[in-house]
């Protein structure tokens, strides 16, 4: 469908369609009819009054006017259709011109393609002639070699057998190399996985190291402030020397308490000595029982006595003794050595427990002493006047500063330890990463060497296979396959 037809069809509803209906039915197209309708009505009224002749003449005039207007509309419609036809003819002319141009371009392309195809055909024909000539030469060479091949068939069969054996060996070697390659690939995958696992660890370590450095800076600043506070407290210490004289009495009381604690320690030592004496007695009794009674009775008696003398966990540690019930009397020496070893372990555990108790006593003594000192200080401060209240405030400030200093020193020590551990972990991770990278580089170098050697062997095989059929003499045909086979085998030997 052309654009002219579309224009004519689109414009059809807005114009008259050729007079199929009467002009009186399309009053919207003739507005002058609507304007004259009242005059028609008036004339009709007058016609009733006038004569019939004037009525007929007027109607004829009206019909003539309508016919003239209808002719004018038809002429306009004809002009409009003529213009549409001309537009369609112009569009058809342009389409024909475009088609002619496309046809001409296609003809030129076809001519160019024909030229190219003809050139290709000539090239192919020349190649075919050269190939035929080469085939003739090869057939001639084959005929010449056929005369010599009859005598060399036996040797070639033997050589083929040897080559088959070498190929079997080479296939076995290839299988082993493929297995090694698979293992190396698995190792490479593991190395890559490990590297991926270590990367977030290194990032977290760097972040933690940065946080620790920030904490260190903050703590150093706090330590600086604490040092300043310490200097101020040292100035106050000169004023507090008078209070030290008053605390001498408290020292005597603490010394008495210390003497009491020492007495308790002596009692613990006496209990330790009694335990050691009991252990020696038990050892002597065990020796006597081992010499007079069977192994079964001695074992159970030792177990019962050790349960009585030792604590709960120590007695529980002796429960595995009945497993020696099925042994022969010849293992009595082993049992006695085991018993003495267990007794020594028990004694050592008792000594360690006593030492731990002594340390606890010392710590409790120090804590009690410090608490008593603080209690006396508080009592004296409560009894003093306003001047002493200022002193009490200074002492409390000093104590708080000392406590803060101790806490900060502990935190600083912890941070240093954490930093050292993090640095060690970082160094170990870096070393492991370096080792993994070295192993990966070594594996890549080995694989490159193996691949190069395989490519070299394949090239040598191709060269030998290409040069073997074209040898003119019997001597060369005998030597070259042997050289190629030995070269392949030597390459696999080097691998």
C-alpha positions as CSV (number, residue, x, y, z in Angstrom):
1,X,0.0,0.0,0.0
2,X,1.5,3.4,-1.1
3,X,1.5,6.6,0.8
4,X,-0.8,8.2,-1.8
5,X,-3.5,5.5,-1.2
6,X,-3.1,6.1,2.5
7,X,-3.5,9.9,2.1
8,X,-6.6,9.4,-0.1
9,X,-8.1,6.9,2.3
10,X,-7.4,9.2,5.3
11,X,-8.8,12.2,3.5
12,X,-11.9,10.4,2.3
13,X,-14.0,10.9,5.5
14,X,-13.4,14.6,5.4
15,X,-14.6,15.0,1.7
16,X,-17.6,14.0,-0.3
17,X,-17.3,10.4,-1.8
18,X,-18.5,11.1,-5.3
19,X,-22.2,11.8,-5.0
20,X,-23.6,8.4,-3.9
21,X,-25.9,10.2,-1.5
22,X,-27.9,13.3,-2.3
23,X,-26.3,16.7,-1.5
24,X,-29.2,17.4,0.8
25,X,-28.2,14.5,3.0
26,X,-24.7,15.9,3.7
27,X,-25.6,19.3,5.0
28,X,-22.4,19.4,7.0
29,X,-20.5,19.6,3.7
30,X,-22.6,22.5,2.4
31,X,-23.0,25.1,5.1
32,X,-24.8,27.5,2.8
33,X,-27.8,25.2,2.7
34,X,-28.2,25.5,6.4
35,X,-28.0,29.2,6.2
36,X,-30.7,29.3,3.6
37,X,-33.1,26.9,5.3
38,X,-35.1,29.7,7.0
39,X,-35.4,31.5,3.7
40,X,-36.8,28.3,2.2
41,X,-39.4,28.1,4.9
42,X,-40.4,31.7,4.4
43,X,-40.7,31.2,0.6
44,X,-42.9,28.1,1.2
45,X,-45.2,30.3,3.3
46,X,-45.2,32.9,0.5
47,X,-45.8,30.2,-2.2
48,X,-49.0,29.4,-0.6
49,X,-50.0,32.9,-1.0
50,X,-48.5,33.5,-4.5
51,X,-49.1,31.8,-7.7
52,X,-47.9,28.4,-8.8
53,X,-45.7,29.7,-11.6
54,X,-43.5,31.7,-9.3
55,X,-43.1,28.7,-7.0
56,X,-42.0,26.5,-9.9
57,X,-39.4,29.0,-11.1
58,X,-38.0,29.5,-7.6
59,X,-37.6,25.7,-7.2
60,X,-35.8,25.5,-10.6
61,X,-33.5,28.2,-9.5
62,X,-32.7,26.3,-6.3
63,X,-32.1,23.1,-8.2
64,X,-29.8,24.9,-10.5
65,X,-27.9,26.3,-7.6
66,X,-27.6,22.9,-6.0
67,X,-26.5,21.4,-9.2
68,X,-23.8,24.1,-9.6
69,X,-22.6,23.5,-6.1
70,X,-22.6,19.8,-6.6
71,X,-20.6,20.1,-9.8
72,X,-18.1,22.4,-8.0
73,X,-17.7,19.8,-5.3
74,X,-17.2,17.0,-7.8
75,X,-14.5,19.1,-9.6
76,X,-12.7,19.7,-6.3
77,X,-12.9,16.0,-5.5
78,X,-11.6,15.2,-9.0
79,X,-8.7,17.6,-8.5
80,X,-7.9,16.0,-5.1
81,X,-7.9,12.5,-6.6
82,X,-5.7,13.7,-9.5
83,X,-3.2,15.1,-7.1
84,X,-3.2,11.7,-5.1
85,X,-2.7,9.8,-8.4
86,X,0.2,12.1,-9.3
87,X,1.8,11.5,-5.9
88,X,1.4,7.8,-6.2
89,X,2.9,7.9,-9.7
90,X,5.9,9.9,-8.3
91,X,6.3,7.4,-5.5
92,X,6.1,4.5,-7.9
93,X,8.8,6.2,-10.1
94,X,11.1,6.6,-7.1
95,X,10.6,3.0,-6.1
96,X,11.4,1.9,-9.6
97,X,14.6,4.0,-9.6
98,X,15.7,2.5,-6.3
99,X,15.0,-1.0,-7.6
100,X,17.0,-0.2,-10.8
101,X,19.9,1.1,-8.7
102,X,19.8,-2.0,-6.4
103,X,19.6,-4.2,-9.5
104,X,22.7,-2.4,-11.0
105,X,24.6,-2.8,-7.7
106,X,23.7,-6.5,-7.5
107,X,24.8,-6.9,-11.1
108,X,28.2,-5.3,-10.3
109,X,28.5,-7.5,-7.2
110,X,27.7,-10.6,-9.2
111,X,30.3,-9.6,-11.8
112,X,32.9,-9.1,-9.1
113,X,32.0,-12.4,-7.5
114,X,32.2,-14.1,-10.9
115,X,35.7,-12.6,-11.3
116,X,36.8,-13.8,-7.9
117,X,35.4,-17.3,-8.5
118,X,37.1,-17.5,-11.8
119,X,40.4,-16.4,-10.2
120,X,39.9,-19.0,-7.4
121,X,39.1,-21.7,-10.0
122,X,42.3,-20.9,-11.9
123,X,44.3,-21.0,-8.7
124,X,42.7,-24.2,-7.7
125,X,43.4,-25.7,-11.1
126,X,47.0,-24.6,-10.9
127,X,47.2,-26.1,-7.4
128,X,45.6,-29.3,-8.7
129,X,48.1,-29.5,-11.5
130,X,51.0,-29.0,-9.0
131,X,49.5,-31.6,-6.7
132,X,49.1,-34.1,-9.6
133,X,52.8,-33.4,-10.6
134,X,53.8,-34.0,-7.0
135,X,51.7,-37.2,-6.9
136,X,53.5,-38.4,-10.0
137,X,56.8,-37.6,-8.4
138,X,55.8,-39.4,-5.2
139,X,54.6,-42.4,-7.1
140,X,57.9,-42.5,-8.9
141,X,59.8,-42.2,-5.7
142,X,57.5,-44.9,-4.2
143,X,58.2,-47.2,-7.1
144,X,62.0,-46.6,-6.6
145,X,61.7,-47.2,-2.9
146,X,59.6,-50.3,-3.4
147,X,62.5,-52.1,-5.0
148,X,64.6,-51.5,-1.9
149,X,61.8,-52.0,0.6
150,X,61.5,-55.8,-0.1
151,X,65.0,-56.4,1.3
152,X,64.4,-54.1,4.3
153,X,61.1,-55.5,5.4
154,X,62.6,-58.0,7.8
155,X,64.9,-55.4,9.4
156,X,62.0,-52.9,9.6
157,X,59.8,-55.5,11.3
158,X,62.5,-56.1,13.9
159,X,63.0,-52.4,14.3
160,X,59.2,-52.0,14.5
161,X,59.2,-54.6,17.3
162,X,61.8,-52.6,19.2
163,X,60.0,-49.4,18.6
164,X,56.8,-51.0,19.9
165,X,58.6,-52.0,23.1
166,X,59.9,-48.4,23.4
167,X,56.4,-47.1,22.7
168,X,55.1,-49.3,25.5
169,X,57.8,-48.0,27.8
170,X,57.1,-44.5,26.7
171,X,53.3,-45.0,27.3
172,X,54.1,-46.3,30.8
173,X,56.3,-43.3,31.4
174,X,53.5,-41.1,30.0
175,X,51.1,-42.6,32.5
176,X,53.4,-42.0,35.4
177,X,54.0,-38.4,34.2
178,X,50.2,-37.9,33.9
179,X,49.8,-39.2,37.5
180,X,52.6,-36.8,38.6
181,X,50.9,-34.0,36.7
182,X,47.6,-34.8,38.4
183,X,49.3,-34.8,41.8
184,X,51.0,-31.5,41.0
185,X,47.7,-30.0,40.0
186,X,46.1,-31.2,43.2
187,X,49.0,-29.6,45.1
188,X,48.6,-26.4,43.1
189,X,44.8,-26.4,44.0
190,X,45.7,-26.9,47.7
191,X,48.3,-24.1,47.5
192,X,45.8,-21.7,45.9
193,X,43.2,-22.6,48.5
194,X,45.7,-22.0,51.3
195,X,46.7,-18.8,49.7
196,X,43.0,-17.7,49.6
197,X,42.7,-18.8,53.2
198,X,45.7,-16.8,54.3
199,X,44.7,-13.6,52.6
200,X,41.9,-12.7,55.0
201,X,44.1,-13.8,57.9
202,X,46.8,-11.4,56.8
203,X,44.2,-8.6,56.3
204,X,42.8,-9.3,59.8
205,X,46.3,-9.3,61.3
206,X,47.1,-6.0,59.6
207,X,43.9,-4.5,61.0
208,X,44.5,-5.9,64.5
209,X,48.1,-4.6,64.3
210,X,46.8,-1.1,63.4
211,X,44.3,-1.3,66.3
212,X,47.1,-2.3,68.7
213,X,49.3,0.5,67.5
214,X,46.4,2.9,68.2
215,X,45.9,1.4,71.7
216,X,49.6,1.7,72.3
217,X,49.6,5.4,71.4
218,X,46.6,6.0,73.7
219,X,48.2,4.1,76.5
220,X,51.5,6.0,76.0
221,X,49.5,9.2,76.3
222,X,47.8,7.9,79.4
223,X,51.1,6.8,80.9
224,X,52.5,10.3,80.3
225,X,49.5,11.8,82.2
226,X,50.0,9.2,84.9
227,X,53.7,10.2,85.2
228,X,52.7,13.7,85.6
229,X,50.2,12.7,88.3
230,X,52.9,10.6,89.9
231,X,55.2,13.6,90.1
232,X,52.4,15.5,91.8
233,X,51.9,12.6,94.2
234,X,55.6,12.6,95.0
235,X,55.3,16.2,95.9
236,X,52.5,15.2,98.2
237,X,54.6,12.4,99.7
238,X,56.7,14.9,101.5
239,X,53.7,16.1,103.3
240,X,52.6,12.5,104.1
241,X,55.8,11.5,105.9
242,X,54.2,12.7,109.1
243,X,51.4,10.2,108.6
244,X,54.0,7.4,108.1
245,X,55.2,8.0,111.7
246,X,51.7,7.4,112.9
247,X,51.5,4.2,110.9
248,X,54.5,2.7,112.7
249,X,52.1,1.3,115.4
250,X,50.1,-0.4,112.8
251,X,53.3,-2.0,111.5
252,X,53.8,-3.8,114.9
253,X,50.3,-5.2,114.7
254,X,50.9,-6.5,111.1
255,X,54.2,-8.0,112.3
256,X,52.3,-10.0,114.9
257,X,49.8,-11.2,112.3
258,X,52.7,-12.1,110.1
259,X,54.2,-14.1,112.9
260,X,50.9,-16.0,113.2
261,X,50.9,-16.7,109.5
262,X,54.5,-17.9,109.9
263,X,53.3,-20.2,112.6
264,X,50.6,-21.5,110.3
265,X,53.3,-22.1,107.6
266,X,55.4,-24.0,110.1
267,X,52.4,-26.1,111.0
268,X,51.9,-26.8,107.3
269,X,55.6,-27.7,107.0
270,X,55.3,-30.1,110.0
271,X,52.3,-31.7,108.2
272,X,54.4,-32.0,105.1
273,X,57.2,-33.7,107.1
274,X,54.6,-36.1,108.6
275,X,53.3,-36.9,105.2
276,X,56.8,-37.5,103.9
277,X,57.4,-39.8,106.9
278,X,54.2,-41.6,106.1
279,X,55.3,-42.0,102.5
280,X,58.6,-43.4,103.6
281,X,56.8,-45.9,105.9
282,X,54.5,-46.8,103.1
283,X,57.5,-47.4,100.9
284,X,59.1,-49.7,103.5
285,X,55.9,-51.6,104.0
286,X,55.6,-52.0,100.3
287,X,59.1,-53.4,100.1
288,X,58.4,-55.8,102.9
289,X,55.1,-56.9,101.4
290,X,56.7,-57.4,98.0
291,X,59.3,-59.6,99.6
292,X,56.9,-61.7,101.7
293,X,53.5,-61.7,100.0
294,X,52.3,-62.5,96.5
295,X,52.0,-59.8,93.8
296,X,48.1,-59.8,93.9
297,X,47.9,-59.0,97.7
298,X,50.7,-56.4,97.5
299,X,49.1,-54.7,94.6
300,X,45.7,-54.3,96.3
301,X,47.2,-53.4,99.6
302,X,49.3,-50.7,98.0
303,X,46.2,-49.5,96.1
304,X,44.1,-49.3,99.4
305,X,46.9,-47.5,101.3
306,X,47.5,-45.0,98.6
307,X,43.8,-44.3,98.4
308,X,43.8,-43.7,102.2
309,X,46.8,-41.4,102.2
310,X,46.3,-39.5,98.9
311,X,43.5,-37.1,97.9
312,X,40.6,-37.8,95.5
313,X,42.2,-37.1,92.2
314,X,45.4,-38.8,93.3
315,X,43.5,-41.9,94.4
316,X,41.6,-41.8,91.1
317,X,44.9,-41.8,89.2
318,X,45.8,-45.1,90.9
319,X,42.7,-46.9,89.6
320,X,44.3,-48.3,86.5
321,X,46.5,-50.6,88.8
322,X,44.3,-53.7,88.5
323,X,45.2,-54.1,84.8
324,X,48.3,-56.0,85.9
325,X,46.3,-58.9,87.5
326,X,47.0,-61.3,84.7
327,X,50.8,-60.9,84.7
328,X,53.3,-63.5,85.9
329,X,55.4,-63.4,89.1
330,X,58.4,-62.5,87.0
331,X,57.0,-58.9,86.6
332,X,57.3,-58.1,90.3
333,X,60.4,-55.9,89.7
334,X,58.5,-53.9,87.1
335,X,55.6,-53.5,89.5
336,X,57.8,-52.3,92.3
337,X,59.5,-49.8,90.0
338,X,56.1,-48.6,88.9
339,X,54.9,-48.3,92.5
340,X,58.0,-46.3,93.5
341,X,57.6,-44.1,90.5
342,X,53.9,-43.5,91.4
343,X,54.9,-42.8,95.1
344,X,57.5,-40.3,93.9
345,X,54.9,-38.6,91.7
346,X,52.5,-38.4,94.6
347,X,55.2,-37.0,96.8
348,X,56.1,-34.4,94.2
349,X,52.4,-33.5,93.8
350,X,52.2,-33.1,97.6
351,X,55.3,-30.9,97.6
352,X,53.8,-28.8,94.7
353,X,50.6,-28.4,96.6
354,X,52.4,-27.4,99.7
355,X,54.4,-24.8,97.7
356,X,51.2,-23.6,96.2
357,X,49.7,-23.2,99.6
358,X,52.7,-21.3,100.8
359,X,52.4,-19.0,97.9
360,X,48.7,-18.5,98.7
361,X,49.6,-17.8,102.3
362,X,52.2,-15.2,101.2
363,X,49.7,-13.6,98.9
364,X,47.0,-13.6,101.6
365,X,49.5,-12.1,104.1
366,X,50.4,-9.3,101.6
367,X,46.7,-8.6,100.9
368,X,45.8,-8.6,104.6
369,X,48.7,-6.3,105.3
370,X,47.6,-3.9,102.6
371,X,44.0,-4.0,103.7
372,X,45.0,-3.3,107.3
373,X,47.1,-0.4,106.3
374,X,44.2,1.0,104.3
375,X,41.8,0.5,107.2
376,X,44.1,2.3,109.6
377,X,44.6,5.1,107.1
378,X,40.8,5.5,106.7
379,X,40.3,5.5,110.5
380,X,43.0,8.1,111.1
381,X,41.7,10.3,108.2
382,X,38.1,10.2,109.7
383,X,39.5,11.3,113.0
384,X,41.5,14.2,111.6
385,X,40.3,17.8,110.9
386,X,39.8,19.7,107.6
387,X,43.5,19.8,107.0
388,X,43.6,16.0,107.3
389,X,40.6,15.8,104.9
390,X,42.6,17.5,102.3
391,X,45.4,15.1,103.0
392,X,43.0,12.2,102.8
393,X,41.7,13.4,99.5
394,X,45.3,13.7,98.2
395,X,46.0,10.1,99.5
396,X,42.9,8.8,97.8
397,X,43.9,10.6,94.6
398,X,47.4,9.1,94.8
399,X,46.0,5.6,95.4
400,X,43.7,6.0,92.4
401,X,46.5,7.2,90.3
402,X,48.7,4.3,91.4
403,X,45.9,1.9,90.7
404,X,45.3,3.4,87.3
405,X,49.0,3.3,86.6
406,X,49.1,-0.4,87.5
407,X,46.1,-1.2,85.4
408,X,47.5,0.7,82.4
409,X,50.9,-1.0,82.8
410,X,49.1,-4.3,82.8
411,X,47.1,-3.4,79.7
412,X,50.3,-2.1,78.0
413,X,52.0,-5.3,78.8
414,X,49.1,-7.3,77.4
415,X,49.1,-5.1,74.3
416,X,52.8,-5.7,73.9
417,X,52.3,-9.4,74.2
418,X,49.4,-9.4,71.8
419,X,51.5,-7.3,69.4
420,X,54.4,-9.7,69.6
421,X,52.1,-12.7,69.1
422,X,50.5,-11.0,66.2
423,X,53.8,-10.1,64.7
424,X,55.0,-13.7,65.1
425,X,51.8,-14.9,63.5
426,X,52.3,-12.4,60.7
427,X,55.9,-13.5,60.2
428,X,54.9,-17.2,60.1
429,X,52.1,-16.4,57.7
430,X,54.5,-14.4,55.4
431,X,57.1,-17.2,55.6
432,X,54.4,-19.8,54.8
433,X,53.2,-17.6,51.9
434,X,56.8,-17.3,50.6
435,X,57.3,-21.1,50.9
436,X,54.1,-21.7,49.0
437,X,55.0,-19.2,46.3
438,X,58.4,-20.8,46.0
439,X,56.9,-24.3,45.8
440,X,54.4,-23.0,43.2
441,X,57.2,-21.4,41.1
442,X,59.3,-24.6,41.3
443,X,56.2,-26.6,40.3
444,X,55.6,-24.3,37.3
445,X,59.3,-24.5,36.3
446,X,59.1,-28.3,36.5
447,X,55.9,-28.4,34.5
448,X,57.4,-26.1,31.9
449,X,60.5,-28.3,31.6
450,X,58.3,-31.4,31.2
451,X,56.1,-29.7,28.6
452,X,59.1,-28.5,26.6
453,X,60.6,-31.9,26.7
454,X,57.4,-33.5,25.5
455,X,57.0,-30.9,22.7
456,X,60.6,-31.5,21.7
457,X,60.1,-35.2,21.6
458,X,56.9,-34.8,19.5
459,X,58.8,-32.5,17.1
460,X,61.6,-35.0,16.7
461,X,59.1,-37.8,16.1
462,X,57.4,-35.7,13.4
463,X,60.7,-34.9,11.8
464,X,61.7,-38.5,11.7
465,X,58.3,-39.5,10.3
466,X,58.5,-36.8,7.6
467,X,62.1,-37.6,6.6
468,X,61.8,-41.5,6.7
469,X,59.6,-42.0,3.6
470,X,61.6,-39.6,1.4
471,X,65.1,-41.2,2.0
472,X,66.5,-42.5,-1.3
473,X,69.1,-44.9,0.0
474,X,68.9,-48.0,2.1
475,X,71.4,-46.8,4.6
476,X,69.6,-43.7,5.5
477,X,66.3,-45.6,5.8
478,X,67.9,-47.9,8.2
479,X,69.6,-45.3,10.4
480,X,67.0,-42.5,10.8
481,X,64.2,-44.5,12.5
482,X,66.8,-45.9,14.9
483,X,68.0,-42.4,15.7
484,X,64.4,-41.2,16.2
485,X,63.5,-44.0,18.6
486,X,66.7,-43.6,20.6
487,X,66.0,-39.8,20.8
488,X,62.6,-40.4,22.2
489,X,63.8,-43.0,24.7
490,X,66.7,-40.7,25.8
491,X,64.2,-37.8,26.4
492,X,62.1,-40.0,28.6
493,X,65.2,-41.2,30.4
494,X,66.1,-37.6,31.1
495,X,62.6,-36.9,32.3
